[in-house]
Amino acid sequence: MARQQGIRGRGAGRPNAVDAHVGARLRQRRTLLGLSQEKLGEAIGLTFQQVQKYERGTNRISASRLYDLSQALEIDVNYFFDDMPDQIAASGRLHPQAAERQGEEAFHRDPMSKRETLELVRAYYRIERADLRKRLFEMTKAIAAMKPGKNRTSFD
């Protein structure tokens, strides 16, 4: 029986949802470690353009390359598949366009996929004094819990 074309593949030049998720996790970890695409590429014998294609999900990452990446980023291979939304994991059983749409929507909803979030986390952990980090954390939670229209200048 012939394999149905496009179930796990790409459609209309867009990355497969699973490949996009793995790429997003690669970018997340690289950014958290403060590595450039060039430095990561050098560590595993690739150009920054190849790392960029992996991060976008444009090119699939082979098993051996995924292992190399996990070693360079000091993580377990499973990290790349952690937090994968069920609809992406099931994308092999969905119509290709539906899988792509669901994968893209999940990616854009995930605040950990945003550069701003990753930079904030890195800056937070550069604060050497644990007491200041804790105070900043508590202040951030308090601001986030404020209702619209309340006086936002008081932090007592």
Secondary structure, 3 states (H helix, E strand, C coil): CCCCCCCCCCECCECCHHHHHHHHHHHHHHHHCCCCHHHHHHHHCCCHHHHHHHHHCCCCCCHHHHHHHHHHCCCCHHHHHCCCCHHHHCHHHCCHHHHHHHHHHHHHHCHHHCHHHHHHHHHHHHCCCHHHHHHHHHHHHHHHHCCCCCCCCCCC
